[in-house]
Amino acid sequence: MTINKTIKNKFAKIAEKIKNAKSIAIFAHTSYDPDGLGSMYGLAHFLEKQGKNVDKFVDSKICPTDAKFFDISQLCDEITRDYDLMIMVDTANVERLGKYASAFAKHNNTIKLDHHVGYHTCAKIEVVLPLSSCCEVILAYIESLGKKPDKITATYLFGGLLTDTDCFSTDTITAVSFQNACKLIECGADNVKATSMLVKSQSQAQYNLSKIVADKCEIHGDVYISSLTLKDYKKAGAQLNEDGNISNKLIYLEGINISCLIKQRQINVFSCSFRGRVGTDVSVIANKLGGGGHKLAAGAVIKGSEKSVKALILKTIRENRK
């Protein structure tokens, strides 16, 4: 992807901000995914190699399988000091930072690096590029400095690129996606480690959750909808966010064009993961529900009971599908 003059200038401003900052906080979105974590861990490691003091935050528990790839001992829970700079990655709007949203919104020195195009401004400096993953935006920033990521940063970034494209199978894929994957491997990215840990690894709890999702599924025409409650997670012996890539698999069923997995996060709070086949645009549905994302993969957080949330989603799909 060719970076235009405006983006180059923004990257230069970001580099200056980082240069002048001694302490930096980086945030990924709640209901995390490996692209968000890969962007955060990859950028943090790169900045630490430049001598920066960096803390990482995400308002989500990391499931055991992902924790094998992302060292959760590196994560901070509470903001206990003032930071010179705050950076949010792979996050369309500040609300998706969860309990850290207020601190970020109030800070006077903030940066947003993202690939979700079309959302309102929520940071002092923003670079949002229409790439298939946010990890590629981080790579573009590093390259703007005339540098290359080391093996550790490259592995984190490759992991995010691999998973956010569902192993290079989504409609967001372009030739640039493959070019960036090649660049990361040339920089030493451990693609075998990323694939085995983030794609081909499934815990017994995740298998149990898959069975529950299948048992609770409802099919309305070409729409597949299912749910996981707090009781379901407990029954499966699973942590929240241990549902892995179940959401991606629901759309594989023949005859289904839109799928949605409703996942309870708190009492009367559900995160909803939408997937679509080519020709649909689930981001329109997610936007109507206060969320967002891509045409074939989007999400939203909805308050209500399991029954009312499911009914609202089906109604929104009927009225807004494209």
Secondary structure by P-SEA (a helix, b strand, c coil): ccccaaaaaaaaaaaaaaaaccbbbbbbbccccaaaaaaaaaaaaaaaaaccbbbbbbcccccaaaaaacccccccccccccccbbbbcccccccccccaaaaaaaccccccccccccccccccbbbbcccccaaaaaaaaaaaacccccaaaaaaaaaaaaaaacccccccccaaaaaaaaaaaaaccaaaaaaacccccccaaaaaaaaaaaaaccccccbbbbcccaaaaaaacccccccccccccccccccccbbbbbbbccccbbbbbbbbcccccaaaaaaaaccccccccccccccccaaaaaaaaaaaaacccc
